[in-house]
C-alpha cells in the first residue's frame, strides 16, 4: 500500500520486510513534513512515548505502521490516553476482541484505524526461490518457526505418533540456547504452562520431544530475525510434499490473524491444514475470495475441515493430528 504524503520516519529504519506500507516521499528532517511515521514496537519505552507527544503537541500527524502486526495493548493504551485522537492513523491487520470497546472509543475521539488482512492482500510481496537441489519426496512440510507452545506441541505429537519421519520438519527448540541470537526466547517447555492442555497431552508431547534432537533443521541452521522476516523464501520443499502443516503466529480465540505462513501455501498452490483460532479457515477462504478473487477450497477441503469449528485449541490440535495420521499411507 503506497502512502504518498510527505513523511518523516522516526525512531527506526523503515524496512520493507517489516511493513506492507511504502513511503516514496520521505524527508530527512522532521521540520519539513506534517506527518511522522512511527513503529509499533516502542510503546513500552517512556522516552519513545514522550517523543511522540512532542510531535502531537506540535500539531503533527502520526502514522503508526503496524501493517505486519496485530495492534497491541500498549499502542491502544497510548492512543486512549489522548484527549483527541484525530492526528493518529494506525495501519494493522486486526485486533483482539477484548479491545473492541477501546477501538470504538479511539474512533469516537477521531482516530483513524485501518484494519486490513495485509498478508492476504499483498501475498505477491513474498517471492519463492528455487534451486536444483535434489530433495526426497515426503508426505508433508512443517516449518515451525519460533517455538511457541502450539508449534512445539505439534512437533511433539507428530513425533509421539511416529509421523516425524513422514515429513520435512524444522524445529528450533529453545530460542537463544540453540539459535545463537537474541531473536526469540521461547522455551520448548513452555507448553507445560498452557491453559487447557491436558495431562495426557503433556505426556504425549514430552514423549515425542524426547525422541528428537534439540532442533531439526532443513535449509537453515538458526532462526534469525533476518530469516524470519525476509520476503524471499525457499520454495524447494513445497514442491516435494503433498501438503503443508501450518501453525499460525497467534491462535488466540476470536482472533483471525493469517500471516505469510499460510499465504505461501496458497501462492504455491499447495494443500494445507491450518492450526489457528476457531473459524480461521472459514474466514480465510472468505477473505482470499474478497481480496484476491481466488477460490482455495481445493487447498483446504482436501481433508475433514471440522477441526476448524472446534472451540478448544487443544482438542483442535488432537483432531488435526488424527486427520494427518489418516491421510498418511501406512
C-alpha positions in Angstrom: 0.0 0.0 0.0 1.5 3.3 -1.1 1.2 6.3 1.2 2.0 9.4 -0.9 2.1 12.2 1.6 5.4 13.6 2.7 6.6 11.8 5.8 9.4 11.7 8.3 10.4 8.2 9.5 11.1 8.3 13.3 13.0 6.0 15.5 13.8 3.1 13.2 14.7 2.4 9.6 11.6 1.6 7.6 12.5 -1.9 6.5 10.3 -3.3 3.7 10.2 -6.8 5.4 8.6 -5.1 8.5 5.9 -3.3 6.6 3.4 -3.5 3.9 3.3 0.2 3.5 5.5 2.2 1.1 6.5 5.8 1.6 8.0 7.1 -1.6 8.1 10.7 -0.3 10.3 11.0 2.7 12.2 13.9 4.3 15.3 13.5 6.4 14.3 16.4 8.7 11.1 16.5 10.7 10.7 20.2 10.2 9.8 19.7 6.5 6.7 17.5 7.0 3.4 17.3 8.8 3.3 13.5 9.2 5.6 11.3 11.2 5.7 7.5 10.7 6.4 5.5 13.8 7.0 1.9 14.8 4.5 -0.1 16.9 7.5 -1.6 18.8 8.4 1.2 21.1 5.4 1.8 23.2 6.9 0.1 26.2 9.6 2.9 26.4 8.6 6.1 28.2 11.2 8.2 26.2 9.6 7.0 22.9 6.2 7.9 24.0 7.4 11.4 25.2 8.9 11.9 21.7 5.5 11.1 20.1 3.7 13.5 22.4 6.1 16.3 21.3 5.1 15.6 17.7 1.4 15.6 18.5 1.7 18.8 20.6 3.4 20.4 17.6 0.3 19.5 15.5 2.0 16.8 13.5 0.1 13.7 12.4 1.3 10.3 13.4 1.1 7.1 11.3 1.6 4.0 13.4 2.7 1.4 11.0 1.7 -2.0 12.4 0.9 -3.4 9.0 2.6 -6.7 9.8 1.2 -6.9 13.3 -1.9 -7.0 15.4 -2.5 -3.7 17.1 -1.2 -4.2 20.7 -2.4 -3.2 24.1 0.4 -0.7 24.6 -0.4 1.1 21.4 -4.1 1.2 22.3 -3.4 2.5 25.8 -1.2 5.3 24.4 -3.9 6.4 22.0 -6.6 6.1 24.6 -4.6 8.5 26.8 -5.0 11.3 24.2 -7.9 13.7 24.5 -8.1 14.0 20.8 -7.1 11.0 18.5 -7.7 12.9 15.2 -4.0 13.2 14.4 -3.5 9.4 14.7 -3.7 6.9 11.9 -3.0 3.2 12.6 -2.5 0.5 9.9 -2.8 -3.0 11.4 -4.1 -6.4 10.4 -6.6 -6.8 13.2 -7.2 -6.5 17.0 -8.2 -8.8 19.8 -11.9 -8.8 20.6 -11.2 -7.8 24.2 -10.2 -4.4 22.9 -13.4 -3.8 20.9 -14.7 -1.1 23.2 -11.3 0.6 23.2 -11.2 0.6 19.4 -14.6 2.2 19.3 -13.5 4.8 21.8 -10.5 5.7 19.8 -12.6 6.1 16.7 -15.1 8.2 18.6 -12.3 10.6 19.5 -11.3 10.9 15.8 -8.7 8.2 15.5 -8.3 6.7 12.0 -7.8 2.9 12.5 -7.4 1.0 9.2 -7.6 -2.8 9.6 -6.7 -4.9 6.6 -5.5 -8.5 6.1 -2.2 -7.2 4.7 -0.6 -10.7 4.4 -3.5 -11.8 2.3 -4.0 -8.7 0.2 -0.3 -8.4 -0.6 0.6 -12.0 -0.9 2.6 -11.3 -4.0 5.2 -9.4 -2.0 6.6 -12.9 -1.0 9.0 -14.3 -3.6 9.9 -18.0 -3.7 13.5 -19.0 -4.6 14.3 -22.4 -6.2 17.4 -24.4 -6.7 18.5 -27.6 -8.4 19.0 -29.4 -5.1 17.5 -32.9 -5.1 15.2 -33.3 -2.1 13.4 -36.5 -1.2 9.6 -36.5 -1.6 7.8 -36.7 1.8 4.2 -36.5 2.8 4.2 -33.1 4.4 6.2 -29.9 5.3 6.1 -28.3 8.7 8.2 -25.1 9.2 7.7 -24.4 12.9 9.4 -21.0 13.2 9.6 -19.7 16.8 9.0 -22.4 19.4 5.6 -21.2 20.6 3.7 -23.8 22.6 1.2 -24.8 19.9 4.1 -25.4 17.4 6.2 -27.3 20.0 3.1 -29.3 20.8 2.5 -30.1 17.1 6.1 -31.3 16.8 5.9 -33.4 19.9 2.6 -35.0 18.9 3.8 -35.8 15.4 6.8 -37.5 16.9 4.7 -39.3 19.5 2.6 -40.7 16.7 5.7 -41.7 14.7 4.9 -39.2 11.9 8.1 -37.0 12.0 9.8 -39.3 9.5 7.0 -38.7 7.0 7.7 -35.0 6.8 10.2 -32.3 6.2 10.2 -30.6 9.6 12.2 -27.7 11.0 12.1 -27.1 14.8 14.5 -24.7 16.5 13.9 -25.6 20.1 14.9 -23.3 23.0 15.3 -19.8 21.5 18.7 -18.3 22.3 20.1 -21.5 23.7 20.0 -23.3 20.4 20.0 -20.4 17.9 23.0 -18.2 18.8 20.9 -15.0 18.5 18.6 -12.9 20.7 15.8 -13.2 18.1 13.5 -15.3 20.3 13.4 -16.6 23.9 10.7 -19.2 23.7 11.4 -22.4 25.5 10.5 -25.9 24.4 8.9 -26.5 27.9 6.6 -23.5 27.6 3.7 -25.8 26.6 3.6 -27.2 30.1 2.1 -24.0 31.4 -0.5 -23.5 28.8 -4.2 -23.1 29.9 -6.4 -26.0 28.8 -3.7 -28.6 28.0 -4.5 -32.0 29.5 -2.1 -34.2 31.4 -2.5 -36.8 28.7 -1.3 -34.4 26.1 1.6 -33.3 28.2 2.8 -36.9 28.5 2.5 -37.5 24.7 4.2 -34.2 23.8 7.0 -34.9 26.3 7.4 -38.4 24.9 7.5 -37.2 21.4 10.1 -34.5 22.1 12.3 -36.9 24.0 12.8 -38.9 20.7 14.1 -35.8 18.8 17.3 -33.8 18.8 17.2 -30.3 20.3 16.4 -28.9 16.9 15.5 -30.1 13.5 16.9 -28.2 10.5 16.2 -28.1 6.8 17.7 -25.2 4.8 18.9 -23.0 7.7 20.7 -23.9 11.0 19.5 -20.9 13.1 16.3 -18.9 13.1 17.3 -15.2 13.0 15.4 -12.0 12.6 16.5 -11.7 9.0 15.5 -15.2 8.1 12.1 -14.9 9.8 11.2 -11.6 8.2 12.7 -11.8 4.7 10.2 -11.6 1.8 12.2 -14.3 -0.1 11.8 -17.9 0.8 12.9 -21.4 -0.2 10.3 -22.9 -2.5 12.0 -26.2 -3.0 10.4 -28.0 -0.1 6.9 -27.0 -1.1 7.4 -28.9 -4.4 8.4 -32.2 -2.8 5.5 -32.7 -0.4 1.8 -33.5 -0.7 0.6 -31.0 1.9 1.8 -28.4 4.5 1.1 -28.2 8.2 0.6 -24.5 9.3 0.5 -23.4 12.9 -0.2 -19.7 12.8 1.5 -17.0 14.8 -1.4 -16.3 17.1 -4.1 -18.8 17.8 -5.9 -16.8 20.4 -9.6 -17.4 20.3 -11.7 -14.8 18.5 -8.6 -13.5 16.6 -8.3 -14.3 12.9 -4.7 -13.4 12.1 -3.3 -15.0 8.9 0.4 -14.5 8.0 2.8 -15.5 5.3 3.0 -19.0 6.9 -0.4 -19.7 5.3 -0.2 -17.5 2.3 2.9 -19.2 1.0 0.8 -22.4 0.6 -1.7 -20.5 -1.4 1.0 -18.9 -3.5 2.5 -22.4 -4.1 -1.0 -23.9 -4.8 -0.2 -26.5 -2.1 -2.8 -28.2 0.1 -2.5 -27.3 3.8 -4.0 -28.0 7.2 -4.3 -25.0 9.5 -4.0 -24.7 13.3 -5.2 -21.2 14.1 -8.2 -19.9 16.1 -11.6 -21.4 15.7 -13.2 -20.4 12.4 -9.9 -19.1 10.9 -10.1 -21.5 7.9 -13.6 -20.4 7.0 -12.6 -16.7 7.5 -9.5 -17.2 5.4 -11.5 -18.6 2.4 -13.8 -15.6 2.6 -11.0 -13.1 2.7 -8.9 -14.7 0.0 -12.0 -14.6 -2.2 -12.7 -11.0 -1.3 -9.2 -9.6 -1.7 -7.6 -11.9 -4.3 -10.7 -13.3 -6.0 -9.4 -16.8 -5.5 -11.3 -20.0 -4.6 -8.9 -22.0 -2.4 -11.3 -24.8 -1.5 -9.1 -27.3 -3.4 -6.3 -26.4 -1.0 -8.3 -26.5 2.2 -11.1 -29.1 1.7 -8.9 -32.0 0.7 -9.4 -33.3 4.3 -12.0 -33.1 7.0 -12.3 -29.4 7.9 -14.5 -29.9 11.0 -11.4 -29.2 13.1 -11.9 -25.5 12.2 -15.1 -25.4 14.3 -13.6 -27.0 17.5 -13.6 -24.4 20.2 -10.8 -25.7 22.4 -7.4 -25.3 20.8 -6.0 -28.5 22.4 -9.0 -30.5 21.1 -8.5 -28.9 17.7 -4.8 -29.9 17.7 -5.7 -33.5 18.6 -8.2 -33.6 15.7 -5.6 -32.3 13.3 -3.1 -34.9 14.4 -5.8 -37.6 13.8 -6.5 -36.2 10.3 -2.8 -36.1 9.4 -2.5 -39.7 10.6 -5.4 -40.8 8.5 -4.0 -39.1 5.4 -0.6 -40.6 5.5 -0.3 -44.0 3.9 0.8 -46.9 6.1 
